[in-house]
Every structure is written in structure tokens, then in C-alpha cells.
Amino acid sequence: MVIWILVLAVLTIFSYLSDMGLFQFLQNFRVPFLNASIMSLLILLCTAAMLVRILTKVRSKEKETLGTKVGQLYKELQALKEKQES
């Protein structure tokens, strides 16, 4: 995740420098169908990759939480069954 943030920061700095006119060649490369510079496309892709990674981490954390809750409820159910049988 840190790598994606660093890449996004570097791309944003390059984009800013390109907008200031220091890197004119970055503005010359255009994406044909989007009418955007290559820097804008790279920033968009990097941001999308970070979003997907965050969402998958959240989803896996939810699964882990649900798994521990199911285990806890199963133990409680076993305890109740033992009490009922006694």
C-alpha cells in the first residue's frame, strides 16, 4: 500500500511540474480515446489500484471478523447444549 502511495505522489509531482511547463514532453503524449495526457491516465490507474486494494483489505477483514464471531457463537451453542443435556 505504501508503494502505491509513493508512486501516486511521484506521479502527482511530475504532473504538477508538467503543468508548470518543466516537462513539456509529458503533455505531448496523449491517450487517444480519453483526450488526456499520459500522466493523468497513470494517476487515474494508480488511484484505482489503491481503491481496489483498500476494498479487498476491508472485505478480508470483515470475513476474518465474521469467522471469529461464528467460532464464538458455536462455542456458546455447545455450552448451551451441554447445560441442556445435564
DOLUM-514733 format. One record per residue (C-alpha): z, x, y; residue in one letter. Coordinates in steps of 0.02 Angstrom, whole numbers. Last residue first. Layout:
N
+--------+--------+--------+------+
|      z |      x |      y | code |
+--------+--------+--------+------+
|      Z |      X |      Y |    a |
...
+--------+--------+--------+------+
END
This chain:
86
+--------+--------+--------+------+
|      z |      x |      y | code |
+--------+--------+--------+------+
|   1608 |  -1364 |  -1606 |    s |
|   1424 |  -1413 |  -1615 |    e |
|   1424 |  -1472 |  -1434 |    q |
|   1501 |  -1312 |  -1371 |    k |
|   1372 |  -1208 |  -1466 |    e |
|   1231 |  -1315 |  -1395 |    k |
|   1299 |  -1293 |  -1218 |    l |
|   1305 |  -1104 |  -1239 |    a |
|   1126 |  -1102 |  -1305 |    q |
|   1069 |  -1205 |  -1155 |    l |
|   1157 |  -1085 |  -1036 |    e |
|   1070 |   -937 |  -1118 |    k |
|    902 |  -1025 |  -1103 |    y |
|    937 |  -1062 |   -919 |    l |
|    968 |   -878 |   -885 |    q |
|    811 |   -825 |   -977 |    g |
|    708 |   -954 |   -882 |    v |
|    781 |   -891 |   -717 |    k |
|    739 |   -711 |   -763 |    t |
|    559 |   -760 |   -801 |    g |
|    545 |   -862 |   -641 |    l |
|    597 |   -712 |   -537 |    t |
|    473 |   -599 |   -627 |    e |
|    334 |   -725 |   -604 |    k |
|    376 |   -740 |   -418 |    e |
|    374 |   -550 |   -401 |    k |
|    203 |   -547 |   -486 |    s |
|    138 |   -676 |   -362 |    r |
|    208 |   -581 |   -213 |    v |
|    129 |   -419 |   -273 |    k |
|    -38 |   -507 |   -302 |    t |
|    -32 |   -581 |   -126 |    l |
|      8 |   -414 |    -46 |    i |
|   -134 |   -328 |   -139 |    r |
|   -257 |   -464 |    -90 |    v |
|   -205 |   -451 |     92 |    l |
|   -219 |   -261 |     90 |    m |
|   -394 |   -272 |     15 |    a |
|   -446 |   -399 |    148 |    a |
|   -383 |   -284 |    286 |    t |
|   -480 |   -138 |    215 |    c |
|   -638 |   -242 |    198 |    l |
|   -626 |   -306 |    377 |    l |
|   -593 |   -131 |    446 |    i |
|   -742 |    -65 |    349 |    l |
|   -853 |   -205 |    415 |    l |
|   -800 |   -174 |    593 |    s |
|   -833 |     11 |    573 |    m |
|  -1007 |    -24 |    502 |    i |
|  -1052 |   -113 |    661 |    s |
|  -1082 |   -299 |    659 |    a |
|  -1236 |   -410 |    655 |    n |
|  -1171 |   -486 |    492 |    l |
|  -1332 |   -487 |    391 |    f |
|  -1399 |   -314 |    433 |    p |
|  -1237 |   -213 |    443 |    v |
|  -1266 |    -96 |    588 |    r |
|  -1251 |     92 |    604 |    f |
|  -1284 |    134 |    786 |    n |
|  -1105 |     98 |    840 |    q |
|  -1037 |    238 |    731 |    l |
|  -1165 |    359 |    803 |    f |
|  -1094 |    334 |    977 |    q |
|   -929 |    417 |    932 |    f |
|   -848 |    457 |   1100 |    l |
|   -911 |    300 |   1185 |    g |
|   -747 |    210 |   1215 |    m |
|   -795 |     81 |   1083 |    d |
|   -820 |    222 |    958 |    s |
|   -650 |    293 |   1001 |    l |
|   -574 |    121 |    970 |    y |
|   -666 |    102 |    805 |    s |
|   -613 |    276 |    751 |    f |
|   -432 |    233 |    791 |    i |
|   -447 |     69 |    695 |    t |
|   -524 |    158 |    547 |    l |
|   -383 |    285 |    546 |    v |
|   -251 |    147 |    554 |    a |
|   -337 |     47 |    416 |    l |
|   -342 |    201 |    305 |    v |
|   -158 |    233 |    338 |    l |
|   -114 |     52 |    299 |    i |
|   -216 |     55 |    139 |    w |
|   -131 |    217 |     85 |    i |
|     40 |    143 |    118 |    v |
|      0 |      0 |      0 |    m |
+--------+--------+--------+------+
END
